[in-house]
Amino acid sequence: MNKGDIMNTSVLLRKPISKAFSQEDSMIVNGFLPTTLSPSIKKRARLWELDEMYHCSVIGTCLSVSDLTRLARLFNFRASLDDKCAMHVEAVGHVNTCNEISEAIHRFLDKKHQIYITYFELARNDTDVLALWKKYCISGGVAGALWAVLTHKAANREIREIVHANAYMLSHQLDSDRAADMRRLARLEKENTEIRSTIKHQQQQQARSEIRLRKQLQATVSELERLRQSGSEVAALQARVAEFESGVAMIEMGQRLMSLTTANEQLKIEAERANKTS
């Protein structure tokens, strides 16, 4: 987050809730728009007014890790921004009393979960509150519903304890499911690594086989060419042998011999004539 983002967040956390929300933020989930409620003497509980036993759940469930990091950076927490547990513990410590940080976190939670707060305002008594809470436990809006219930003006101590216990068990169930998912993911990653290793080994074997087959093919082509040339030579020799066997070669040799003999006789005559004239 840059300096400008921190300044914008600071302004957001300090501005009155009534001015921080747009008309769209006041719309209810599932397309339901509540009717205007008559003013009540009771007011919603403030974060620091809740029993300390609820603060851990509020910080851990109603704020995301990125929300907590923003707040820690904005208010210069002593905890490292890389240490989620330390930031959580420090935030829980801040909200035990009314102070700048606890007020800012309360406003931030109201802004973040305004839809749920508005919807839960329809609940006139603790029975209605509990019924809405059960609905959101099923539909998955636990974070917003938890904040809406714990601060609801109609929620008594018993309701808060029930909701807190439910949220606590849900968080453990989620942690258990997350751990199971992580184990499955680790197993799948291991299997994926093994499969990739096997494929790589097979590819290497295939590449070596291709090289070996290519060399064998080249050797075969060379041998075929040699055999082709040898075949041509053999054919020529066979043709020559056939000529000898048919007598054609003997006739040609006889004719050539006679031609040479005639030429030789002619040379002798010319040589004698030359000797007489000399």
C-alpha positions in Angstrom: 0.0 0.0 0.0 1.5 3.4 -0.9 1.3 6.6 1.1 -1.8 7.8 -0.8 -3.7 4.6 -0.1 -2.8 4.9 3.6 -4.1 8.5 3.7 -7.3 7.5 1.9 -7.8 4.6 4.4 -7.2 6.9 7.3 -9.9 9.3 6.1 -12.3 6.4 5.5 -11.8 5.0 9.0 -12.3 8.4 10.6 -15.4 9.7 8.7 -18.8 9.2 10.2 -20.6 5.9 9.2 -23.6 7.7 8.0 -21.5 9.6 5.4 -19.3 6.7 4.5 -21.9 4.5 2.8 -23.4 4.9 -0.6 -27.1 4.2 -1.4 -26.0 0.9 -2.9 -24.3 -0.1 0.3 -27.7 0.1 2.1 -29.2 -2.6 -0.1 -29.9 -5.9 1.5 -28.6 -9.2 0.4 -30.8 -11.5 -1.7 -32.5 -8.3 -3.2 -34.4 -7.5 0.1 -34.8 -3.9 1.1 -35.9 -3.4 4.7 -38.6 -1.0 5.7 -37.7 2.1 7.8 -37.5 1.2 11.5 -38.8 3.3 14.3 -36.1 4.7 16.6 -35.2 2.5 19.6 -33.9 3.5 23.0 -31.3 0.7 22.8 -28.2 1.2 20.7 -25.8 -1.2 19.1 -22.9 -2.2 21.3 -19.5 -0.8 20.6 -16.6 -3.0 20.0 -14.8 -2.2 23.2 -18.1 -2.6 25.1 -18.3 -6.3 24.2 -16.9 -8.9 26.6 -13.2 -9.5 26.0 -13.9 -13.1 25.1 -15.5 -12.0 21.9 -12.7 -9.7 20.7 -10.5 -12.6 19.4 -13.4 -13.9 17.3 -14.2 -10.5 15.9 -10.7 -9.7 14.9 -10.0 -13.2 13.5 -13.4 -13.7 11.8 -14.8 -10.3 10.9 -11.5 -8.9 9.5 -9.7 -10.5 6.7 -5.9 -10.8 6.7 -5.6 -7.9 4.2 -7.9 -5.8 6.4 -5.8 -6.4 9.5 -2.6 -5.6 7.5 -4.1 -2.3 6.4 -5.0 -1.4 9.9 -1.6 -2.5 11.3 0.2 -0.4 8.7 -2.1 2.6 9.2 -1.6 2.6 13.0 2.0 1.5 13.0 1.6 -1.7 14.9 4.7 -2.9 16.7 4.1 -6.4 15.1 5.7 -7.2 11.8 3.3 -7.1 8.8 4.6 -10.5 7.9 3.5 -12.0 11.3 -0.2 -12.4 11.1 -0.5 -13.9 14.6 1.4 -11.0 16.2 -0.8 -8.5 14.3 -3.9 -10.3 15.5 -2.8 -10.3 19.2 -1.9 -6.6 19.1 -5.3 -5.7 17.5 -7.1 -7.7 20.2 -5.2 -5.8 22.8 -6.2 -2.4 21.3 -9.9 -3.1 21.2 -10.3 -3.8 24.9 -10.7 -0.1 25.5 -12.1 2.9 23.7 -9.2 4.5 21.8 -8.3 5.8 18.4 -7.6 2.3 17.1 -10.6 0.5 18.5 -12.9 3.3 17.2 -11.3 3.1 13.8 -11.7 -0.7 13.7 -15.4 -0.4 14.8 -16.1 2.0 12.0 -14.2 -0.2 9.6 -16.3 -3.2 10.6 -19.5 -1.3 10.3 -18.5 -0.1 6.8 -17.4 -3.6 5.7 -20.5 -5.4 7.1 -23.1 -2.7 6.6 -25.4 -4.9 4.5 -25.6 -7.5 7.4 -26.1 -4.8 10.0 -29.0 -3.4 8.1 -30.6 -6.8 7.5 -30.3 -7.7 11.2 -32.0 -4.5 12.2 -35.2 -6.2 11.1 -34.8 -8.5 14.1 -36.9 -7.2 17.0 -35.9 -9.6 19.7 -33.3 -12.3 20.5 -35.4 -15.0 18.8 -35.3 -13.2 15.5 -31.6 -12.5 15.9 -30.9 -16.2 16.5 -33.0 -17.2 13.5 -31.2 -14.8 11.2 -27.9 -16.1 12.5 -28.8 -19.7 11.8 -29.7 -18.7 8.2 -26.3 -17.1 7.6 -24.5 -20.0 9.2 -26.1 -22.1 6.4 -25.6 -19.6 3.6 -22.0 -18.8 4.5 -22.1 -15.1 5.6 -20.6 -15.8 9.0 -18.2 -12.9 9.2 -20.8 -10.2 8.6 -23.5 -12.0 10.6 -21.2 -12.4 13.6 -20.4 -8.7 13.7 -24.1 -7.8 13.3 -25.2 -10.1 16.1 -22.5 -9.3 18.6 -23.3 -5.6 18.3 -27.1 -6.0 17.9 -29.2 -4.0 20.3 -31.6 -7.0 20.8 -28.9 -9.6 21.4 -28.6 -10.6 25.0 -25.6 -12.3 26.7 -27.1 -15.8 26.0 -27.5 -15.1 22.3 -24.0 -13.7 22.0 -22.6 -16.8 23.8 -24.5 -19.1 21.4 -23.4 -17.2 18.3 -19.8 -17.0 19.6 -19.7 -20.8 20.3 -21.2 -21.5 16.8 -18.6 -19.2 15.1 -15.8 -20.8 17.2 -16.8 -24.3 16.1 -17.2 -23.2 12.5 -13.7 -21.7 12.5 -12.4 -25.0 13.8 -14.3 -26.9 11.1 -13.0 -24.5 8.5 -9.5 -25.0 9.8 -10.0 -28.8 9.7 -11.4 -28.6 6.2 -8.5 -26.3 5.2 -6.0 -28.7 6.7 -7.6 -31.6 4.8 -7.5 -29.5 1.6 -3.9 -28.8 2.2 -3.1 -32.5 2.7 -5.0 -33.3 -0.5 -3.2 -30.5 -2.3 0.2 -31.8 -1.1 -0.7 -35.3 -2.2 -1.8 -34.1 -5.6 1.3 -32.0 -6.0 3.4 -35.0 -5.1 1.5 -37.2 -7.6 1.9 -34.4 -10.2 5.6 -34.2 -9.6 5.9 -38.0 -9.9 3.9 -38.0 -13.1 5.9 -35.1 -14.6 9.1 -37.0 -13.7 7.8 -40.2 -15.3 6.8 -38.2 -18.5 10.2 -36.5 -18.6 11.9 -39.9 -18.3 9.7 -41.4 -21.0 10.4 -38.4 -23.2 14.2 -38.8 -22.7 13.9 -42.5 -23.5 11.9 -41.7 -26.6 14.4 -39.2 -27.7 17.2 -41.7 -27.3 15.2 -44.3 -29.2 14.6 -41.8 -32.1 18.3 -41.1 -32.3 19.1 -44.8 -32.4 16.5 -45.5 -35.0 17.6 -42.6 -37.1 21.2 -43.9 -37.1 19.9 -47.4 -38.1 17.9 -45.9 -40.9 20.9 -44.0 -42.2 23.0 -47.1 -42.0 20.3 -49.1 -43.9 20.1 -46.5 -46.6 23.9 -46.5 -47.0 23.9 -50.3 -47.2 21.1 -50.3 -49.8 23.1 -47.8 -51.9 26.2 -50.0 -51.7 24.2 -53.0 -52.7 22.7 -51.1 -55.6 26.1 -50.2 -56.8 27.3 -53.7 -56.3 24.3 -55.0 -58.2 25.2 -52.8 -61.2 28.7 -54.1 -61.2 27.5 -57.7 -61.0 25.1 -57.0 -63.9 27.9 -55.6 -66.0 30.1 -58.7 -65.3 27.2 -61.0 -66.0 26.6 -59.3 -69.3 30.3 -59.6 -70.2 30.3 -63.3 -69.3 27.2 -63.8 -71.4 29.1 -62.3 -74.4 32.0 -64.6 -74.0 29.6 -67.6 -73.6 27.8 -66.6 -76.8 31.0 -66.3 -78.9 30.4 -62.7 -79.7 33.5 -61.6 -77.7 35.6 -64.3 -79.5 34.5 -63.1 -82.9 35.2 -59.5 -82.0 38.7 -60.4 -80.7 39.3 -62.4 -84.0 38.3 -59.5 -86.1 40.5 -57.2 -84.1 43.4 -59.6 -84.4 43.0 -59.9 -88.2 42.8 -56.1 -88.4 46.0 -55.8 -86.5 47.7 -58.5 -88.6 46.8 -56.7 -91.8 48.1 -53.4 -90.5 51.3 -55.1 -89.4 51.9 -56.6 -92.9 51.3 -53.3 -94.5 53.9 -51.7 -92.2 56.4 -54.4 -93.2 55.9 -53.7 -96.9 56.3 -50.0 -96.5 59.4 -50.6 -94.4 61.1 -52.8 -97.1 60.2 -50.3 -99.8 61.8 -47.6 -97.8 65.0 -49.6 -97.3 65.3 -50.2 -101.2 65.0 -46.6 -102.1 67.6 -45.7 -99.6 
